[in-house]
Amino acid sequence: MTRVLTTNISNELDNETVKAFFAVKIEFPSGTLRMWTGLGEATISSETYTGLGNLIGVSRVEESEELKATGIELSLSGVPSSLLGTMLTDSYQGSPVTVFMGFLSENSTGDTIIADPFTIYKGQADTMNIADGGSELVVSLKVENRIIALEERRNRRYTEEDQKIDQSSDDSLRFIAGLQSKEISWGR
């Protein structure tokens, strides 16, 4: 996938030291969760993200020239019990997930975000694993690329009966069965 980087980001990448951050947006059915790897609140694309520091982790993001689905894993440490209840009861599978990457610039008032971060991954929530280590609770969410749908088997047929499942009055496939034994003479 071709990415166009802004001048600010290109200049930042040329610097001797680069301060990168990640931001994650998970659109659960009960509400959207926005968090980033910095501290405090950050505004990204007119949306407010809550800073969790190093409590959020993003696995390696892979890209390929081949048409294949690659997934990532997000981990969140120190989850508050109020959020855990939502995660356990919400129907999260298939929820849209977007991961952004951006850069911070140091100045006299602290770190500031350089331009709007760019999207490095978009996918759908797949499975969630909750590990309770006694003193710390870690939630891992596997996110799959939307291309994974191409690998799923479709159990549909081009038959009249199958078409009537969706459209009971549609008779457009009524002659399909008769085509199997139909003899067609070419050039006579």
C-alpha positions, 0 to 999 in steps of 0.5 A: 500500500502506498503511503504519502507522508506529509512534509512534517513527518518526512522532516521528523524522520530525518532527525537524529532522534525520533519520538514515535507513538501509537494510537488505537481506536476500537469501535465497540458496539457499546462505545468507542475506545480511544487510547494512545501510548503517551500521557494525558489526553491527545487530540487526533483527527478531532477525537480525544485519546486517553494516554496510557503510556507503556500500558498499551502494546502493539505487535509488529505490523507486516505488509506484503506485496501479496494479497494475504491477510496479516493480523496484529495483536494489541495488549492492554495492561492495568485494565480498570474493572469498569472497562473489563465488564464492558469487554466481557459482555460486549459483542466485540468480534468484527468491531472496526479497529484502527491503529495510527502512528505519529511523532512527538516533538519536544519543545519548552512546554513538553511534547506536542504531536506533529501533524495528524498521525497516519493509519498503519493498520485497519482491521476487525477485532477477532479474539480477546484473551484476558490473563489475570496475573493476580497483581496485574490484568492483561487483555490481548486483542487479536485484530485481523485484516479485512482481507481475511473474509476472502479466505472464508468459505461461502456455502452458497450456490447458484440455485433457485432454492438458494436464491429464494433464501434472500429473495422469496419472489425472485425466479431468475434462476429457475432455468439453471437446473435445466441447463445441465442437460441442455444440448446446444448446437453451434453453427447450424 
